[in-house]
Amino acid sequence: MTRLMAFTMPAFATAKYFILLTLLLLTNVGSAAESFNVQSAQISKIGNGYLLNATIKYPLTPRVIEALNNGVPITFLQQLELIKSTPLLGKYWQWNKILWSSSLRYELRYHALSEQYVLQAIDTHHRRNFPSLDAALSALGKIDSLGLPPEHLADADKLILQSLILRIRSGLDLHALPTPMRPGALISTKWQLTSPWTIATWP
């Protein structure tokens, strides 16, 4: 009898742990947040060059807002790719080659003393202050007249443009979070907010 109890008790504890973990995962999936959304992306032609204008919606979860308001800097990543698509079997199969890719990184943080939200472009160190989170996210979500690579587009005619795809998406750079926060954020739906790829419209 003693041996039987010694064998069954750890098994019961393991089963209980498994059930608890499953319930936590199901709860996590059920509370999945609305992801970021590229609402519009249009390309305009200026002289021999091309510019991108886009609008991105950033619905933050309460967990992200709480971290931000407690002094944790949040890094946003805007990714762009220019792809050449070559049809091999008509519309059923295309060979896609990435000609150019770029990432724009922005850090958003809250300064409690000034009660200001500070948005900084990490590459250029350009900083802007905003009195509210909504104002900061609205500014972050506007891409105005971003120049596209002339080496791939300077001499592009309509036929060439038909084979080119410019796509954009945006998300959080979770690896930029403080080290103690990363493991939890990487597995939590409350931090998984990356938008799907959106294809920009050529002029």
Order of alpha helices (4+ residues) and beta strands (2+ residues): alpha-beta-beta-alpha-beta-beta-beta-beta-alpha-beta-alpha-alpha-beta-alpha-beta
